[in-house]
Structures are given as structure tokens and as C-alpha cells.
Amino acid sequence: MATDYKNTLNLPRTDFPMKADLVSREPERLKKWEAAKLYEKIQSARAGAEKFVLHDGPPFANGDVHIGTALNKILKDIIVKYKTLRGFDAPYIPGWDCHGLPIEFKVSQEMRKAVAAMPSSQSPDGDVGVTATTIRKACDAYARKFIDLQRVQFKRLGVLGDWDNPYLTLNKEYEADELRLFADIVEKGFVYRGKKPVYWSIPCRTALAEAEVEYQDHVSQSVYVKFPVVGKEKTFIVIWTTTPWTLPANLAVAYNKDFQYVSAKVGDENYILFRGLLPAVAEKCGWTNYTEMPVVIDELAKLQYQHPFIPKRIGKLYAAEFVTSDTGTGFVHIAPGHGLDDYNLGLKVGLPTENLPTQTICRMSFKCRLKWSANPRWKSTARATRTKLCYTNSAPGTRCCTRKIITTAIRIAGAAKRPSSSARWTSGSSGLMLLPFLAQMHHKPVHFAKMPWPRLTA
């Protein structure tokens, strides 16, 4: 009879099954934790201990949990559990961001599809055919749908927290606390109202945060434009731009004081530009026979120019370090309402922050593609050069609004200086962004009509 050598070995014995079978066992373990109210027991056991509060920067309630949101939540869970094991009272209040472009864009998209599917006799007029109130209610329902879905998915990942009482940015109590805090900041004199260029989505008709913008290679229609110098007949400053739709908002021209500028004589006209880029410009503009004379750099600051197609507008030249020598002409046309460098230079020298209406931009930039010869105002002045070139550059876009993002000035509320109080806030591209620590505050009933509103001055 064969000997069973397994029984002759002195091995540890266990009741654990040989097969992990996590797919079926993990849900059972999670149900056991929930039934035993494990999170509540942990909080009771740590009551009175030193506090450790992790403020949950919330995910968007606009889809299933993906690898990014899962990693974010798991890392936070590791930190909270570690602090709990170290003896801290570490509550975790999860939250969701229920406002913003991703939700509004998706809801509007679904509404347009629904309207398009209607019979022509029943299809309402307008873009979507619904009121703003209807869209808000639809966004509320859409967000709550994915809050419930993501809550189940986060719990399946083993994340412990007060899942029955999350903070939601759409809750009236949360919004009221935001208003109270903002009113307090305004009352202390830390807020001003002004204009600032930000990223603007044309199809979504909204401002974008820098984090929402992704850069991709894009072929732009660039153009060389000559600006007549006041008091010097047939003398022009030559600029180059990949955003010709901003030319109506031009208020100045920037140059680099460390460059050597020259005046190139082509026929009976003189063109002022950076000497290092003269050969490239001459080749693209078809200049074959030209002579050059150096321009004293101090003389540039004394020059004035006439806008190429707005005769009454006179501009000046200002030195700026952001003018580069790799492309262009060594001059940059300045539109303070349509670029951050332009805006900062405008603040420094006292230029107004003017911008084009977004509807005008849409017509000029994307629908008409700025067909120079078709515009009688531009054609009649004959001051813009006829050289139009395609140029590949890095252009901003988002997953929703590829290549349809511009930089334009909007009226915002900004932070004048950091408050000395304990209020925590950050300055975002479109104004003030309140942090999720509001979720930890005691929510009080609020009567909006009775709130002490400080006056915002223009």
C-alpha cells in the first residue's frame, strides 16, 4: 500500500481556502463591513483623539469611475486609514463636483439629440428648445444619477467614509456657505472686479480653467501685416500673427530692446523689422532686391503707428521681453483683451483691456476663416500685406471643443491680496474657487433675501 507522505509532514494548518476567489469574496467582505457599521465604529473608537481631516477634492459626477478617479480615491483612503491606525480621529467625508462644463455639455448634447429626433411638426424652435430652468433641472438629475453610480463603485474599491452624507456642490446648504464665505471675503476688501483674458470655448460658450485645456498641433492661417509709421511716408512696421482675428483689437506693438532692428527698402517702401529674421521674411514676402539700414533701438519707443484698417486709432511701441527671435518679424502686435502677455504689458503701460465680442470672433475666425479679400474694409485700405501662410503651432483645445478655443477678456472677480484671516481659498483663472473644506462646516439655514450683500464696484 502506497504511503501518503503529506500526512507525515509537519506543516501549518489553516481554514483559509486554497483559492482566493476575490471576485466573489470581496463583495461579501464589503457587505459584512457595511452591516457591522465598521466606519461608524472606527469613528466612535477614535472620538476625542487628535483630528486629522483630509479635504476631498471631488470628482465630477459625469460618468463611471475611471483609472484616474480610482487612483485618487484609493490613495486618499490609504492616508485616512494610516492616520486612523496611528491613533488620529480621521473622518472622511466624500464629495462630488456637480457644476461645470462637462455636465452642462453632456446634458445639452443629449437634449439636442432628443430635439433632432422629434418630428418636424413637434420640434420646438431654437438651439435646444428648452428654458434655462429646464437645463438646470436636467443637469441636477444627470449629476445625481452618476453620484449614486460612483458611490457604489467607490465602495466596491473598499474605500471607507461617510457615504450616506456626502457633500454635493449642488446642495443649497453648500451653495449658501459658498455665498457666505465669498461675501465675507468681499466685505474684507479682498476682491476687485475687472477684465482678464481667459480661455473661452466658442461652441460651449463658457470660460475654461487652464487645467481643462489640452494643446495639440494645429495648422493656423498666419499673416504678415504692415503698420504705417506716423510722420514717415511709406515706412511701415511689419508684424506677423497666427491669430489675425485679433487685429481689430490691436492697441500697441511690442519689440525687444536687445534686438538689432533694420529698415529694409523694397521698391519705394521701407519695412522695419528684426535683422535676424529679415532673410526669412524677404523669402516669404517675395522681396528680391532690397537694401537695409540699421535702426537705433531708442528711436522705436518714440515711433507711433496708424492701425492698418482703423484710421483713427494711433498706437505706440513698447519694449517687452516675450518678443522672441525664432519666428515672425521681431515685432508682436498687442491686443490686451486676447492674450496674457498682451494683458500684462497693457497693465504695465496703461492700455485698456478691450476685446472683440465673441459672436464677431466666431464669424471672423471659424466660419469665415478671415478671408481677407472678401472684406471691403480690409481690401480698401490696402495696408495689410497679401502674404497669407499656413503655420503649424500648438493650439489649445479640449476633448469637447477641439481647436475651437480662443483667449478673450471677460469681466471677473479676482483676489486683490491674500486674506490675513484663516479663510482658505485659491485664485482660479475665472475668479475665486472655494475649497471643499466647506463640507466640514456646520450647515445653517439661509435666507438669500436677508444676506448682507456687499457692493461690488466696477
C-alpha positions in Angstrom: 0.0 0.0 0.0 1.4 3.4 -1.0 2.3 5.8 1.8 0.6 9.3 1.8 3.7 11.4 2.6 1.6 14.5 3.0 0.4 13.3 6.4 4.0 12.8 7.5 5.0 16.4 7.1 4.7 18.9 10.0 3.0 21.8 8.1 0.9 24.6 9.4 -2.8 24.1 9.0 -5.4 26.7 8.1 -9.1 27.0 7.3 -8.4 29.5 4.5 -9.4 28.2 1.2 -6.6 27.4 -1.3 -8.3 29.6 -3.9 -8.5 33.3 -3.3 -11.7 33.8 -5.4 -11.6 37.6 -4.8 -14.4 38.3 -7.3 -17.0 36.6 -5.0 -15.3 37.1 -1.6 -14.6 40.8 -1.7 -18.2 41.8 -2.2 -19.1 39.5 0.8 -16.5 41.2 2.9 -17.7 44.7 2.0 -21.3 43.7 2.8 -20.0 42.5 6.2 -18.2 45.8 6.9 -21.3 47.8 5.9 -23.7 45.6 8.0 -21.4 45.9 11.0 -21.1 49.7 10.5 -17.4 49.5 10.5 -16.8 53.1 9.6 -19.1 54.3 12.4 -17.4 52.0 15.0 -14.0 53.3 14.0 -15.2 56.9 14.4 -16.6 56.1 17.8 -13.4 54.4 18.9 -11.4 57.5 17.9 -13.8 60.1 19.4 -11.8 62.7 21.3 -8.5 61.9 19.7 -6.4 64.4 17.8 -8.2 65.3 14.5 -6.8 64.6 11.0 -9.1 65.9 8.3 -8.4 65.1 4.6 -10.4 67.6 2.4 -11.7 65.6 -0.5 -11.1 67.4 -3.8 -14.2 66.0 -5.5 -14.5 64.1 -8.8 -17.0 65.3 -11.5 -20.4 63.5 -11.3 -20.4 62.9 -15.1 -19.5 59.3 -15.7 -18.3 56.0 -14.4 -15.2 55.8 -12.2 -12.1 55.6 -14.3 -8.4 54.8 -13.5 -7.7 58.4 -12.6 -10.6 58.8 -10.1 -10.0 55.3 -8.7 -6.3 56.0 -8.1 -7.2 59.4 -6.5 -9.7 57.9 -4.1 -7.6 54.8 -3.2 -4.6 57.0 -2.3 -6.8 59.2 -0.1 -8.2 56.0 1.6 -4.7 54.7 2.3 -3.8 58.0 4.0 -7.0 58.2 6.1 -6.7 54.5 7.2 -3.0 55.1 8.0 -3.8 58.1 10.2 -6.6 56.1 11.9 -4.1 53.3 12.7 -1.8 55.9 14.2 -4.5 57.0 16.6 -6.0 60.0 14.9 -9.6 60.8 14.7 -9.7 60.8 10.8 -13.2 61.2 9.4 -13.6 61.0 5.7 -16.5 62.9 4.0 -16.5 62.2 0.3 -17.9 64.8 -2.2 -18.8 65.4 -5.8 -18.4 68.4 -8.0 -21.9 68.8 -9.6 -21.3 72.0 -11.6 -19.4 73.0 -14.7 -18.8 72.4 -18.4 -18.6 68.5 -18.5 -22.1 68.1 -17.1 -23.7 71.0 -19.0 -22.1 70.0 -22.3 -23.3 66.4 -22.0 -26.8 67.4 -21.0 -27.1 69.9 -23.8 -25.8 67.3 -26.3 -28.4 64.8 -25.2 -31.2 67.5 -25.4 -30.1 68.4 -29.0 -30.2 64.7 -30.0 -33.7 64.4 -28.5 -34.9 67.5 -30.3 -33.4 66.3 -33.6 -35.2 63.0 -33.2 -38.6 64.8 -32.9 -40.9 65.0 -35.9 -40.5 68.4 -37.6 -44.0 69.4 -36.5 -43.2 68.8 -32.9 -39.7 70.0 -32.8 -39.5 73.3 -30.8 -37.7 76.4 -32.2 -34.3 77.4 -31.1 -31.0 75.8 -30.3 -32.2 73.2 -27.8 -35.8 74.3 -27.4 -35.8 74.4 -23.6 -35.5 77.0 -20.9 -32.5 77.6 -18.7 -34.5 76.2 -15.8 -35.2 73.0 -17.6 -31.5 72.6 -18.4 -30.6 73.2 -14.8 -33.0 70.6 -13.6 -31.7 68.1 -16.2 -28.1 68.8 -15.0 -29.2 68.2 -11.4 -30.8 64.8 -12.4 -27.8 63.9 -14.5 -25.3 64.6 -11.7 -27.4 62.7 -9.1 -27.5 59.7 -11.4 -23.7 59.4 -11.5 -23.3 60.3 -7.8 -25.3 57.1 -7.0 -23.3 55.1 -9.5 -19.9 56.3 -8.5 -20.8 55.9 -4.8 -21.4 52.1 -5.4 -18.2 51.9 -7.4 -16.0 53.6 -4.8 -17.4 51.4 -2.0 -16.6 48.4 -4.2 -13.0 49.6 -4.1 -13.1 49.2 -0.3 -13.0 53.0 0.4 -14.4 53.7 3.9 -16.2 57.0 4.5 -19.5 58.7 5.4 -21.1 57.7 2.1 -24.6 58.4 3.3 -23.8 62.0 4.0 -21.5 63.3 1.2 -21.1 66.9 0.4 -22.5 67.9 -3.0 -21.8 71.3 -4.6 -25.4 71.4 -5.8 -26.9 71.2 -2.3 -28.5 74.5 -1.3 -26.7 74.4 2.1 -23.3 74.1 0.4 -24.1 76.9 -2.1 -25.2 79.1 0.8 -21.9 78.5 2.6 -20.1 79.4 -0.5 -22.0 82.7 -0.7 -21.4 83.5 2.9 -17.7 82.9 2.6 -17.5 84.9 -0.6 -19.5 87.7 0.9 -17.1 87.7 3.9 -14.1 87.9 1.5 -15.7 90.8 -0.4 -16.6 92.6 2.8 -12.9 92.5 4.0 -11.9 94.2 0.8 -10.0 91.3 -0.8 -12.0 91.3 -4.1 -12.0 93.6 -7.1 -13.9 93.5 -10.4 -12.1 93.8 -13.7 -11.3 92.2 -17.0 -8.8 89.5 -17.6 -8.2 87.3 -20.7 -9.1 83.7 -20.2 -9.6 80.6 -22.3 -13.1 80.7 -23.9 -14.9 77.8 -25.6 -16.8 79.0 -28.6 -19.2 76.0 -29.0 -19.8 75.7 -25.2 -20.0 79.5 -24.7 -18.1 79.4 -21.4 -14.8 80.2 -19.8 -12.3 77.3 -19.2 -9.8 76.7 -16.5 -6.2 76.1 -17.6 -6.4 72.5 -16.3 -9.2 71.8 -18.9 -7.1 72.9 -21.8 -5.0 70.4 -23.8 -2.6 71.5 -26.5 -2.3 69.9 -29.9 -0.6 70.7 -33.2 -2.8 72.8 -35.4 -2.3 74.4 -38.8 -3.1 78.2 -38.4 -3.5 80.8 -41.1 -0.8 83.3 -40.4 -0.3 86.7 -42.0 2.3 89.5 -42.2 0.7 92.9 -41.7 2.4 96.3 -42.2 1.5 99.1 -39.8 2.1 102.7 -41.3 4.5 104.8 -39.2 3.0 108.2 -38.4 5.1 111.1 -39.8 7.2 108.8 -42.1 5.7 108.4 -45.5 5.9 104.9 -47.0 7.5 103.5 -43.8 5.9 100.5 -42.1 6.4 98.3 -39.0 5.9 94.7 -40.1 4.2 92.2 -37.7 3.4 88.6 -38.0 0.5 86.8 -36.3 -1.2 83.4 -36.3 -4.4 85.0 -34.8 -5.3 87.6 -37.4 -8.9 87.8 -36.0 -7.3 89.7 -33.0 -6.1 92.6 -35.2 -9.2 94.7 -34.7 -8.4 94.8 -31.0 -4.8 95.9 -31.6 -3.7 98.8 -29.3 0.1 98.6 -29.4 3.2 96.8 -30.8 5.9 95.2 -28.7 9.6 94.9 -29.6 12.7 93.5 -27.9 15.3 96.1 -26.8 18.1 93.6 -27.1 17.5 93.0 -30.9 19.1 94.8 -33.8 16.3 96.3 -36.0 16.8 97.4 -39.6 14.8 99.3 -42.2 14.6 97.3 -45.4 13.9 99.3 -48.5 11.8 97.4 -51.0 11.0 99.5 -54.1 9.7 102.8 -52.7 8.6 101.4 -49.3 10.6 100.9 -46.1 9.8 98.0 -43.7 11.2 98.0 -40.1 11.9 94.5 -38.6 14.4 92.4 -36.8 17.6 92.0 -38.8 17.9 88.3 -37.9 14.6 87.4 -39.4 14.9 89.7 -42.5 16.0 86.9 -44.9 13.1 84.6 -43.9 10.6 87.4 -44.2 12.0 88.5 -47.6 11.7 85.0 -48.9 8.1 84.6 -47.8 7.0 88.0 -49.0 8.9 87.8 -52.3 11.4 90.6 -51.7 14.2 90.1 -54.2 16.1 93.4 -54.4 16.2 95.2 -51.0 18.7 97.2 -49.0 18.9 97.5 -45.3 19.8 100.3 -42.8 20.2 99.9 -39.1 17.5 101.5 -36.8 18.6 102.9 -33.4 16.7 100.9 -30.7 15.9 104.0 -28.7 14.1 105.5 -31.7 11.5 102.7 -31.7 10.0 103.9 -28.4 9.4 107.3 -30.0 7.5 106.0 -33.0 3.8 106.0 -33.4 1.9 104.0 -36.0 -1.6 104.0 -37.5 -3.8 101.0 -37.2 -3.8 99.1 -40.6 -7.6 99.4 -41.1 -8.9 101.6 -38.3 -7.6 105.1 -39.4 -8.5 107.0 -36.3 -6.5 104.6 -34.0 -2.9 105.5 -33.2 -0.6 103.2 -31.3 2.8 103.2 -29.7 5.7 100.7 -29.4 6.8 99.2 -26.1 9.7 97.1 -25.1 8.9 93.5 -23.9 11.0 90.5 -23.1 8.5 88.0 -24.5 9.3 89.1 -28.1 11.4 86.2 -29.5 13.7 85.8 -32.5 12.7 82.3 -33.7 9.7 83.2 -35.8 7.9 86.3 -37.0 9.5 89.8 -37.6 10.7 90.8 -34.1 7.5 92.7 -33.5 4.4 91.5 -31.8 1.0 93.1 -32.2 -0.6 93.7 -28.8 -4.3 93.1 -28.1 -4.6 93.2 -24.3 -8.0 91.5 -24.4 -6.8 88.4 -26.2 -3.5 87.3 -24.6 -1.9 87.0 -21.2 1.4 88.6 -22.3 -0.5 91.3 -24.1 -2.7 91.8 -20.9 0.3 92.1 -18.6 2.0 94.6 -20.9 -1.2 96.6 -21.1 -1.4 96.8 -17.3 2.2 97.9 -17.2 1.8 100.8 -19.7 -1.8 101.7 -19.1 -3.6 100.2 -22.1 -7.4 99.4 -21.7 -8.4 95.7 -21.8 -10.6 95.7 -24.8 -11.8 92.6 -26.6 -14.0 91.6 -29.6 -17.5 90.3 -29.0 -17.4 86.5 -29.1 -20.1 86.5 -31.9 -17.8 88.6 -34.0 -14.9 86.3 -33.3 -16.9 83.3 -34.3 -17.7 84.9 -37.7 -14.2 86.0 -38.3 -12.2 83.2 -37.0 -14.1 80.0 -37.7 -17.0 80.5 -40.1 -15.4 82.9 -42.5 -11.8 81.9 -41.7 -10.9 85.5 -42.2 -11.0 85.8 -46.0 -9.0 89.0 -46.4 -10.0 89.7 -50.0 -13.7 89.4 -49.2 -13.7 92.1 -46.5 -14.1 95.5 -48.2 -12.8 97.4 -45.1 -9.5 95.5 -45.2 -9.3 95.5 -49.0 -10.0 99.2 -49.4 -7.2 100.3 -47.1 -4.6 98.1 -48.9 -2.4 98.3 -45.8 -2.4 94.6 -45.0 0.2 92.6 -46.9 -1.2 90.0 -49.3 1.1 87.3 -47.9 -1.0 84.7 -46.0 0.8 81.5 -44.9 -0.2 78.3 -43.1 1.8 77.7 -39.9 1.8 74.6 -37.6 1.7 75.6 -34.0 0.5 74.3 -30.6 -3.1 75.4 -30.2 -5.4 75.0 -27.2 -8.4 72.6 -27.2 -10.4 70.3 -25.0 -12.0 66.9 -25.6 -15.3 68.7 -26.1 -14.1 71.8 -28.0 -11.1 70.7 -30.2 -9.4 73.8 -31.9 -12.4 76.0 -31.0 -10.9 77.8 -28.0 -9.8 81.4 -28.0 -8.3 83.7 -25.5 -10.6 86.7 -24.7 -11.2 89.1 -21.8 -14.2 88.6 -19.6 -15.3 90.5 -16.5 -14.4 88.6 -13.4 -14.0 88.9 -9.7 -10.3 88.5 -8.6 -8.4 88.4 -5.4 -6.6 91.6 -4.6 -4.4 90.1 -1.9 -4.3 87.1 0.4 -6.6 87.5 3.4 -4.9 87.6 6.8 -7.8 85.5 8.3 -7.9 81.8 8.4 -10.2 81.5 5.4 -8.7 79.1 2.8 -9.1 79.9 -0.8 -7.3 79.8 -4.1 -7.4 82.2 -7.1 -8.5 80.5 -10.2 -8.4 81.6 -13.9 -12.0 82.7 -13.7 -12.1 84.2 -10.2 -12.3 82.6 -6.8 -12.6 78.9 -6.3 -13.7 77.8 -2.9 -12.1 74.7 -1.4 -14.0 71.6 -0.3 -13.4 72.2 3.4 -16.9 73.8 3.3 -18.1 70.2 3.6 -16.8 70.1 7.1 -18.7 73.3 8.2 -21.9 73.2 10.1 -24.7 73.9 7.6 -27.2 76.5 8.7 -30.5 77.5 7.1 -30.1 80.6 4.9 -32.5 83.2 3.6 -30.9 84.6 0.4 -33.0 87.8 0.6 -31.7 88.6 4.1 -28.0 88.1 3.2 -25.8 91.1 3.8 -24.5 91.7 0.3 -21.5 94.0 0.0 -21.5 96.1 -3.1 -19.1 95.2 -5.9 -17.7 98.3 -7.6 -16.6 98.3 -11.2 
